[in-house]
Each structure stands twice: as C-alpha cells, then as structure tokens.
Amino acid sequence: MVNPLFLPELREMLAEDNAAELTEFCNTLNAGRTAEFMEGLEDTDLWAVLQYADADRRAEIFGYFDEQRQVGLLQSQEPRQVAELVDRIPSDDRVDLFQQLTGTRAQTILPLLPVADRRDIQRLCSYDEGTAGSLMTSEVAMLSETLTVSGALEALGNQASELETIYYLYVVDEDNLLRGIVSTRQLVSSLRTPSRTLGDLMETDVVVAEVDEDQESVAEKVEHFNLLAIPVVDSGRQLLGIITHDDVIDVVREELTEDAHRIAAVEPLEEDYLRIGLLNLSWKRGIWLIILFFAALLTAFALEHYHEELNKFIWLVSFIPLIISAGGNSGSQSATLVITAMTSGQVELDQWRKVLGREVIVATVLGIFLALIGYAVAIFLAPTPVAALVIPMTLVAVIFVGCFFGASLPLIFQRLGLDPAMMSNPFVAGIVDILGIIIYINIARLLL
Amino acid sequence: MVNPLFLPELREMLAEDNAAELTEFCNTLNAGRTAEFMEGLEDTDLWAVLQYADADRRAEIFGYFDEQRQVGLLQSQEPRQVAELVDRIPSDDRVDLFQQLTGTRAQTILPLLPVADRRDIQRLCSYDEGTAGSLMTSEVAMLSETLTVSGALEALGNQASELETIYYLYVVDEDNLLRGIVSTRQLVSSLRTPSRTLGDLMETDVVVAEVDEDQESVAEKVEHFNLLAIPVVDSGRQLLGIITHDDVIDVVREELTEDAHRIAAVEPLEEDYLRIGLLNLSWKRGIWLIILFFAALLTAFALEHYHEELNKFIWLVSFIPLIISAGGNSGSQSATLVITAMTSGQVELDQWRKVLGREVIVATVLGIFLALIGYAVAIFLAPTPVAALVIPMTLVAVIFVGCFFGASLPLIFQRLGLDPAMMSNPFVAGIVDILGIIIYINIARLLL
C-alpha cells in the first residue's frame, strides 16, 4: 500500500536536510503507516529518510515494505548501513531476505554482522522450505526453572526489545532441552507471589513442532491449540526456536491458495502471479492442460467410433457440449467441496460412506431438476417427444457419474497418500467426459 | 480429534467416583489434549468428568470440543452447571454458542447468569454476521492514562484470568473513548521506570476496526500490521471490544474456502459440508448448475444452426469436446489465478493492462503447444492434412479466448463491485463454450 499524501513534504525535508522534522516523521506515527507514506519514494530517498529513525524503529518500518522492495534496498544500499539494519530484523524474516540476495552481496554483508547473527543466518538457511525450521525465529526467551517470578520479569524486561514475542517464556535446562513453558499471562497473574519459581508455574505438557515437520501440520497445531507461538525442537527435544502466529496466517493463506490453484489444474506458483516468469507460468499451466487434453482426446476417439449413429441422428450432436458440461460442472462441485472439507478438517477419510451417501442424494435431486429443464428444451430440437427422452435420461446418469467420481476421487487420492487437490479435478474431468459420451450414445441407441 | 487411549480408565474412575484421580486427570495435561482424551465419552459422562476441573480450567477444556458437541452439552446438561460454565467462556465464543441454543433453553440459562454477562451476550448478539462486531470479545483491559507502569501491571495481574488477551492494554478516558494502546512488551520493558504513566508510553496512532466493518477487511488489517489483537470501536471511537488473532485465522480460512467454492460454482456453505441439510446443499449447487446449463444450451442452439456443415464433415464432431474443454480449462486457470491473486492483494485493479498482457503471452505459448499436439492427432482422423489444420487453428483461437476472458472477467466484476470469485467462472465457461463452437465451425467453413 503506497500513500502519496506526504511525498512532497518528505522530498522537501530531504532537500533541506531537515533532521528535526524527518526524525519526527519517522517516530510519531504507527510504523505500518509510516511505511505506507514512505513507499512512494525512490530507493535512495527512502533509504535516506529511514536513517532518521532509531535503529529498532527503522527495522520495524522496513518490515512493512513489500518483500521485493526490501530485497532491492538490501541489495543496493550502503553495506554498513544495511548490516546495521539486518542486525535488527527478526531472525526468521532476515533469513528469507538473505536467501534472495545475490551471492556476492550476501558475502559483502555477512562479514559486517556480529558473529552470533552470522551463525544464526547460516543455520536457519539450512532448513528446507515448507518445514517448521524454515519458518522459525531463534529469538526466544529461554530461562531456567530456578528463576523466580520477579527475576523472570526483570530478565524479560531486559530482553524484550530483542525478542519477536515475549508472550511465552520457555524453560530450558543447561543443555537447552525444553522443560516447560510459562505464559506471560501466568507470570503477570503470579506477581503477588514474586518468589515462586518458573519451575512451579510452568506447564510441562507442551505442544511442540519438530524442526522438520511440515508447515501445514504446524499450522494445524497452532490453530487447534489457539497458540500465539509454538516452540520448535529437534529430535532430542532441544529448543531451536519458535514460530509465531503471524507466520501461521501466511501458511494457512498459502496452503489454501495452493489448493485453489490445484483444483483449477494449475501447479501452485512459488511466486506472486505478477512476478513469476512467463515461461515458468506457461509450464505450470501447460503441463496440466496437456494431461487434460489427452483425456479429452479419448472422447474424440469415442465419438469417432459413433460416427454412424451421429450421422443418422445429427440433432444429437447439438447436445454434446451440454451433456459434457453438466457432468463436468457437477463433478467439479463435488470434488471441490470434498477437497476443501478435507483441508479444513471437516471430513476425515473414514467418513467416506457418509460422503458418498450424501452425494448420491444430492446427485439425484440435481439430476432430476436439470433433466426436467433439459427435456423441455429437447422437445423442440428432437424429432419426436420419445426421442427427446434421450436428453433427460442422459443428464440424470451423467450428473450421477459426475458427483460420484467427483466425491470419491479426492478420498481415493488422499487414501493413496497423493494430494487430493492436485489430482482430482483433472481425473474427474477426464472420466466424466468419456463416460458421458458413452452413456449418451448408448441411451440413444436404446431409444432411437 | 478423539483419542480413545484413556477412555476405559475414565469410565472406571467415574464408576468408582474416584475424585482424586479425576481431578488429577483434568488438571495435569495441556487442556487441548485433556479434551481429546475426553471427547470419546458420552455427553453425561463427559459432563461428569468436567465437573472435577476448576471452573476456569473447565471452560478451557470445553473450548477444545467441536462446536456441535459444545452446543449439545449446553443444550442438555444441568442448567446451573451450564450457567456456571457459560460465565467462564470467552465472550465472543459464548455468543456464537448461545445463538445456536433453542429459544426456551436460552431463556432458561440467561436468568442464571450475572447481570453483566447477560447484557454482554444480548449486546453481542445484535451485531450482523460477518462484521467486526460479530467477532469481537468484550473482555478487554481498559485502563486510564494516569495509571503508572507498576499500577498497570498490578491491575493486569488481578484481571489476567478473565481477559482473553493481556498482550495489549487499551487506554481509555472516562467515556471509554480509545486514547491509545500500550503493549505488554512495552510495559515489561519499562519496569525499570515504574512511575511512568500509560499516557507516556502509549501509542496514539492506533489501527482500529469499526464495529460494522467487514470481517475480511479486519483480517487484512491484522495481517498487514502483524497484530495480536485489534480494538473495535463505534463511530464515536468508543472502545467496544477486541478481535484476537485466532479469530482472524478463522476468517482467512473461511474467506479463502468461500473463494474456492465460488470458483467451482457452488454458493458458499454456511455450515460444515457434512452437516448442511441436503436440500440446502442441492440448492447451493443447483442454482449455479442451472445458470451454467442455460449457458450450455446456447451452444446447443449454435450447433443446431450448423447441422449442415457437421453432417457434411462428420469427423468435425469428434473434436467438439476437445475444443470446448481446451478453452474451458485454460479459461478457468486464468480466472482462478487472477481471483486468488486479487484476494491475496498481489493484483490491484489498476494493473489490468499488465495482467492482460501477460495472459496474451501465456495464451500464445499454450495455444501453439496444444495446437502442435492437436494437429498430430487430427491428421489421423481428418480426411486430408489440410483439413486437419482446422483443429490446431481452432485450438490457438479458443485458448486465446479462454485466457483473455478468464483474466478479464474477474477484473471487470471487481470493477463493478461484484464478487469476482462468484461471477467469473460460470460466465467464462458460457462465453468460451459458445465462442469456441462459432470459431470452430467458421474456421472449418473457410478451410474445407
């Protein structure tokens, strides 16, 4: 979001080198809004204005620019200033940005960082995309269980500005093994007993994420347990970092958007729609279009097989698109409903009987309804009212096939350990198209 | 999630009336896991076990049962115990549950609640679904700006157990007008200056939600500003409540799932897929199937118009489903990509030129590719290699039409203030089907 309201004033202040007003501009408003007002500036001007903010505030404002802009600034501005800024960016965001810098730029910046930050970046870089490790931040309040309530509050006060979240305290032993957690809520509620220790207060049955756990599974835990943050541990239960709620919203958004793309037969994009390379985009769409194309070719061969009938009853041809689309649309409705219900945890695999039972009823209702409309139209185009019966009969059968396969394929793919969103719709479309044609011509053969 | 591991033990403890062990069971584990272990019990047993937990803990465990179960328990169990529990449920969840009780049950429970809770429920019930008001909780830390850091911490300590979140303090004047916010982080960081007031610390440029603001817009603010909670105010800036991050995840999930349903031409369901009434479900699917059906009818009339050509070149019929599905699939890819990119804020309306430019290039690449495969097949089915050229030429044109309308209709609908997700795909399908047929036959007329 760019807000041009203050751009002229900002440019004027820069031209006049008006430090007092620039400092005031940087520090008065909410950091997010400050960022919006600055975003219309050129890189150099924007960077110059940023230097008037305190170091922490600067990192906070910077965090609101869009990612492409952030990378551009880190890539192009004065290395020492960049390093000073990088030092203050939350460790999880910092790694994501660092991985987008050119190799030579990263090599320029890294040596300018304190040793601890350098090691932190290198360590976090090593986790695979899509795992808990790739989302976590290592800035976490690790305290000993012998610390008292008042001692913990004091320790927290000293560290607060460096931590991404202070809302849980993680109690660890001398080897950093996770022993328990204390929420700041509990800590604050225990202020009247300041000499109790964290060991007394802590909850030891902690929900954790394994460092190589899939991000979707991590997001489910955070949602289910309503957590503000989840600790990330290695297989020996050593505390490595935490994942905070804002990253979980991103994961949920990413996963659901991927589902939508897969349902529409597009390989999920790793980049924004407007940024991804056009050849890459063509590939991600083309690969599924070709698969669907081969499925549709089967219908061409099936129809080829029925030329004699079609030539005799040419009016049947008019209804081919209608028949196929009725089956395809009801099938994609069923598939999408079942896929989204599985993604959001409303449907489990062992409920397949209930799912199919419901689909059969809905298919019957929908089939009868569309058949009635279809018959009303077919009477006009078909030679006789009896011949017109081919259309409603086919519609009932095709919608049944659509709903049945639409609902069962996602369940079957899930059972096989495949992604139901990716595989279902193309297969449903293929099956319904070819079965639709076969049903249509054979009902016509029977009746005509 | 039901975990049957402890069910036999729990039933035994209940049979023996073993208070000590039941109390221990209720209070030892993480509340979420305790809920999983209990969820396999019948309502009466589950309720009996719950009574062994402290009142706050009981509400916490109860919060992890699925909503249907929660409503069932509130509907059926002993009214006084129910009222005691309801008193402890966070105010936003409590209202949602209350609205699902039968009228007579609600009238039984309401008088048993303290006056303040009763009024709170009645007030929150009055906000429309989908607005900020319907999501908010009224349990919020409202403090005066003259309060000192140590005073605020103490006040917080006293109220902590009743507040849904203690991570922001809201500074209000005597009329409850919102003056500013102080994060608990700032408070804790300021422990060394305990006599500073909240007025000194508070940020006055606060991001707020209006009480009648759409939930999607609220979620965007929370995501953009990385908030743990957002204050909800009326038009006079009186603080009414807050919306917390967990409700925002639910909104994001709900909105994206609605998009997926609309893209597949299903009216979004208000209930879980397995719970919604079958007639209701049939209606939500049928209404769009009928609209799509009428669109497909147009293709039937178009084909009717071309019977002469089709009768002469019956091999053309075989490719009808292939032509239509190539256009339809590329169109639904484009529409889905543009819709999801708009929902996630990657594409703004004024970027339409860039979107269409990119789609034209991708359409060309995809069209040429599929045309090559199509020609290879058509040579076998068409009478001459020249006649076979109809297929690749049509494919290029139809994929172009699909991508172009697929990308532009969501933009146009957005511009008109309609929901792009709801309107685009059916219209794209209709337009592409009919244009596909017209293009196909006219290219055939030219070449044959």
Interface residues (C-beta under 8 A of the other chain):
Chain A: M1 T28 L29 N30 G32 R33 G63 Y64 L153 E154 L156 G157 A160 S161 I166 Y167 T184 R185 Q186 V188 S189 S190 L191 R192 E203 D205 V206 V207 E223 H224 F225 N226 L228 H245 D246 V248 I249 V252 R253 L256 T257 D259 A260 H261 I263 A264 A265 V266 L269 D272 Y273 L274 L278 L279 L281 S282 R285 G286 W288 L289 I290 L292 F293 A296 L297 T299 A300 F301 L303 E304 H307 L310 N311 I314 W315 V317 S318 F319 I320 P321 L322 I324 S325 A326 G328 N329 S330 S332 Q333 A335 T336 L337 V338 I339 T340 A341 T343 S344 Q346 V347 Q351 K354 V355 R358 I361 V362 V365 L366 F369 L370 I373 G374 V377 L381 A429 D433 I437
Chain B: M1 T28 L29 N30 G32 R33 G63 Y64 L153 E154 L156 G157 A160 S161 I166 Y167 T184 R185 Q186 V188 S189 S190 L191 R192 E203 D205 V206 V207 E223 H224 F225 N226 L228 H245 D246 V248 I249 V252 R253 L256 T257 D259 A260 H261 I263 A264 A265 V266 L269 D272 Y273 L274 L278 L279 L281 S282 R285 G286 W288 L289 I290 L292 F293 A296 L297 T299 A300 F301 L303 E304 H307 L310 N311 I314 W315 V317 S318 F319 I320 P321 L322 I324 S325 A326 G328 N329 S330 S332 Q333 A335 T336 L337 V338 I339 T340 A341 T343 S344 Q346 V347 Q351 K354 V355 R358 I361 V362 V365 L366 F369 L370 I373 G374 V377 L381 A429 D433 I437
